[in-house]
Amino acid sequence: MAKGRIFSPEVRDRRDPETGLAFRQLTDGPDDSHHLYFTNPGWYDGGRRLLFVSTRDGSTNLFGMEIESGAFTQLTDEQRVTDELLFTCLNPVRPEAYFWRKGSLVGLDLEPLDERSLYETPDGYANNILTVTCDGAQVCTGIYEDLQSRFDVDLLKGYVGFEDYWAAMPRSVIITVDTVSGEAREVFSENYWVGHVSASPTVPHILTYCHEGPWDKVDNRIWGLDLRDGRNWPIYPRKGEESVGHEYWMQDGVTVGFHGTEKDGPAFTGAVRYDDTDLEIFPFPRHFTHIHSNDLNLATGDGTNWDPMLYVWTFESGQEAKPVAVLRHGCSASVQARHVHPRFNPDSSRIVFVSDDTGVGNIYDVSVADIRAAGLLDPEEA
């Protein structure tokens, strides 16, 4: 396969046998396909195209799909099977994507498909998810000491070495890389495992990151960072023996969503400003694996391995959320590429998610209007 190759649509119309809801299977490849990690929006070209990752003919590459037709174009020419493309992100102000190629940070122009190398990960460090500031000026990421020589590590396939990494307290560095010049700057470092660096979609100098590790053992999961001076602070400081995680930005760029559970107790979702003010907690009936929302109106979540359903619900201040099952995704979530990772498109009209119910990971989407029409969500609540 070569970059620029155009693939015919693989779209299949599906219908959930339990709820009757119609939805679309967007890919039907021989191996795993998935959209970007759920904290990184994958839509570009004014929302008309979706950036995704797929393994075909023995190689993993980036592709761009026309949402309406389902036709898609190969954007890279990697000659390997890799998990690195899971960390890919888009520039929010111009048609450019950024991805890792064996430790090299590559910028990809999504129109002529030209590539340029921007940064090299230092020897002895492992790379992680990428994110871009809202002005399109800086790629941000966290790198951390590579400890594979000390114990078995395969974090994206079964979390092998996950707790060992947390316990080892590796040196971690948050860096920015200029998207034009490639100039790199170390903004922050500490001896704690850092992950999930995520730039605010509206405030160019603010990002969040996490202290990676078991949610019930880290000192605090969610942190804020000011790129101007390297100042950091805890966001939603952990209370007692809570387990909190999977933080994400809402579209206003000031609100951070998250979910968690109390030890042996109730679950909850939450929203808080990045400066740790204006906290809202919403009681939740049980733990979900991932949730996403663009605002405090409509949310989606993926249930759990023992409850593999896609859910939607609305937020009401101080009230327990009432998630409604809209379809069975049936995903095993056996590896990162097969995590459901549901998220809304920019106008909250569709939900994209992954399932391996066919035997390999594929990308699906469902219309919120169809969810309403099926009577699964009250029109006035959407």
N, C-alpha and C positions, 0 to 999 in steps of 0.2 A: 504494500500500500504506500501511497505517496501523498504528501500534503497537497491540498487543492482538489482531491478526488471528491466527487459528489455522489452521495448515496441516495437511492430511492427511499421514499418513506417506508417505515416499518410499523406504522401506527395500526393498532388493533383496537376496536371498540370492545369494551368489557362491560359487564353488568354484575353487580354484586348479588349473589343468590339470596342473601338474607334480607337486605334492605331494598333491593331493586334499583339501587343507584347506578346510573351510567357513568363510566369513567374511561380514560384512554390509557392504553399501554403505548408509550412513545418509542421504545426501542425493543428489538427482538433479535439481539445478536447472539453469537455462539458462546460468548463469555460475558463477564460482568460489565455492565454499564452503570454509571451513577452520576448524579449532578454534584456540584461542588458541596463542600461541607456546609451544613445548614446555616452557619453564621456568615457565610460569604454568598451574597446574591450572585446568581449566574446569568441574569438577563442582560442583554445589550442590544444595540441597534434599536433604541427606543422601545425596548421590551419585546421586539419581534423575534429575537433569537435567544436561544438558551445554550450556554457553554456547558459541555459535559465531557466526561471521561469514559472511554470504552476500550476494552481489549479485544482486538480482532486480528486474525492471521498471525497470532503469536506476538503482538506488540500492543502496548498501551499508549493511546494518544488522546489529544484533545480534539473535540469536534464542536461545530456550531450548527444548531438545528433551527430551521424556520418553524416557529411554533404552529402556525396555521396549517402549513402543508405537511410538515413532518420530514421533509427532505433535509439532509444534513451534509456538511462539508468537513473533510479531514483538515485540521489546522496545523498539526505537527507531524513530524516523521521520526518518531522514536523507534529504535530497533531493539526494543526490550520490553519485558513485562515489568511494571513498576508500580509501587504504591505512592511514589512521590507526587504524582499529579493530583492526589487528593487535597494537597495543600494549595492548589492554584487559586488565584484571585483575579478580579477585574479592576481596571482603572475606572473610577466612576465618572470621569469627565472626558475621556477619549477612548477610542476602540483599541485597547491594549490589554493583554493578559500577562500575568507573571507566574512562572512556574520554576520548580527545581529540576535540574538535570545533573544528577550525580554531584550535588553540592554546588553547582553553578546556578546562580539566579539569572533567569533568562526573561527578557521582555519580548513579547510577541505582538506585532501589529496585526490586528484581526482582519485587515482589509487586503494588503498585499502579501501578508503572512511572512514578512521579514522578521528576523530574530536578531537580538543583540544581547551580549553577555553584560550583566550589570555588576555582579558581585560573586566572590568565591568564599564559601564557608571555610573558616580556618581549619587546619588539620587538628584532629582531636575533638571536633565538635559535630553534633548532629543538628540537622535543620528541622523546621517545623512549619506550621501553617503561616501563610502570607496574608497580608491585608494592606490596603492603600488608604491614605488619608483622603478626606472628602474633597480636597482641592486637587487631587491627583498628583501631588508633588513628591510624596514619599511612600515607598514600600516599607512596611514595618514587619518585623518578625522577631521571634525569640529563638536563639540557638543555645544549646546546652552541651556539657561534656558528654562525649561518646563513651559509654561504659560497657560496650559489648564485650570487651576483653575480660571483664570482671565477672559477668554472669550472663546467662542466656537472655536475649532481648529480641522480641518480635511484637512490638506494641500494637501494630495495626492488624495482627492476626492472633486474636485470643488474649491480648494484653499480657503476653509473656514478659516477665521482668518488670511489670508495672509497679508493684509495691517495693521491689528491690530498688528501683530507680528513685522513688520517693525517699526511702530510708537513707540512700547514699548522699543526699543533699548535693547534687552536682552543681558546679558553677554554671549559672545561666546568664545570658546577656541579651538584652533587647536592643536591637539596632534599627536604624532607618537607612534606607538607600535611596538617593535621589533618582527619580524615574527618568531623568534626562541625562545627567552626567554620570550616574553610577557612584557618586561620592557617598561613602558609608560613614556612619557615626554611631558610636556606642552611647546609648542614652542612659542605660541603667544596667546594673549587674548585681547579683547576690548569690549566695550559696544556698539556693533552694531551687527545686525543679520548677521551671516556669513554662507555661504553655498557653495556648488559646489567645494569642495576642490579637486584638480586634479593634480597629479604628472606628471612632465615632463617625456616623454618616453625615454629620453637619458641623462638628467642631474640629477644625484641622489639627489642633495640638493635643487632643485628648484621645487616649485609648484605654482599653481594659486588657488585663491579662489575668491568668489564674496561677495559684500555687497548685501544681499538678500533683496527683496522688489520690489515694482513697479519700472520698469525700468526708468520711467520718474521722479521718486522722490528720488531715492537713490543718495547719494553724488557722488559716483563713483562705477560703477559695477565691473570692473575687477581689481584684485590686484595680485601682485607677492609676494612671500615669500621665503626667504632663510632659509632653515632648520638649517644651521650651526650657525646662530647668531640671528634668529628671526627678521631680518630686513624685512620690507615690503615697498611696493611702488605701486602707481597707474599705471596701464597699460591702454593705450588709455584713458587719462583723459577726462571725459565727457565734451562736448562742448555745451554751451547754453542749449537748451531744448531737446537735443537728447535723444533717448531711445535706449540703447545698451544692448546686452546680449547673452545668449547661447554660451559662449566662449568654445573653445575646442582646444586641442593640435593637431597640425599636426605631422606627423611621424618623422620629423627631431628633435623634442623635443625642438626647440627654437622658433618656429613660433606658435602664437596663432591666431586662426580664430574667427570671431565674426560677428554678423550682427545687423542692427538697422535701425532706421528711424529718420529723423528730424521732429520736431513738425509740423503737418499739411503739411509735405513736403515729399521730396523723400526718398526712401529707399536706403540702401547701404550694402555691405558686406566689411569686412576688414581683413587684416592680419598684424601682428606686432610682432617683437621679444619680448621675455619676459622681456627684459630690456627697453622696450618702445622705441626702435629705429626701423629703416627700415619699417616705416608704409606704407602700400598700401591700398588705398580705391578704391573699384569697385562700381560704380553706379549700382543700381539694380531697375528693373521696378516696384516692389511693395514689400510689407512686406511678408515674409515667417515665418512660426512658428519655424522650425528648419532647419539648414543646416549642412553639414559635408563634409570634404575633407581630404584626406591624405597628400595633397601637393597643390601647386598652379597650378595644371593642370586641374583636373576634380573634379566637385562638384556635390552634390545632395541635394535636399530639398523637403519639404513635402507640399508646398503650404499653404493653410489656411482651416478653416472649411467651408468657402464658395467657396473654390477652391480646393477640396480634391484630388489633383493630385500629383504623384511623378514626380519630375523634375530632369534633369541633365543639366549641362552647363560647359563650359570651361572658364578659367580666361585669360584675356589679359590685360596687364598692362595699366591702365588709361582708359580702355574701359568699357562701360556698359555691364554687363553680359546679356546673352540672354538665359534664361532658356527654355528648351524644355520639354513639357509634354510627358512622356513615358507611363504612365498608370494611371488609376483612382484607388486610394487606398480606397476612400470612407469611411475613418475612422472618427468616431465621436469625438475622442479625449476627451471623456466625463470625464475620470479619468486618472491619470498618467499611469496606467497599459495599457491604450488604446491610449497612444500618439504614433504617427507614428515613431518618433525617427529614421529616416533613417541614415544609416552609411555604409561606405565601409568596406569590409574585408581587411586584411593587404596588399594584392597586388592589391587592387582596381579593382579586376575582377568581384566582385559581390556586390550588395547592399542588405542589410537586413533591413526589416521594419516591422511594426505592423499595422494591420487593424482589425476593428471589423465589417467589411461589412457582415459577416455571422451571426451577432448577438452577438458574443463573440470575444474577442481579440485573434488573431492568428498571427503567425510569417510567413513572406513571404521572398523570395529572388528572385532577378532577375540578369541575367548575363549581364555585360557590353558588352560582345561580341555580345549578342543577340540584345542589343539596337543598336549597330552599324549595324548589319545585317539587322535590320528592317528599316534602313535609318534614324533613329532618331538622330544619332550623326555621324558627318563626321569621317571616319576612321583616317584621319590625325590629328584630334583634340583630339583623345582619347589616 
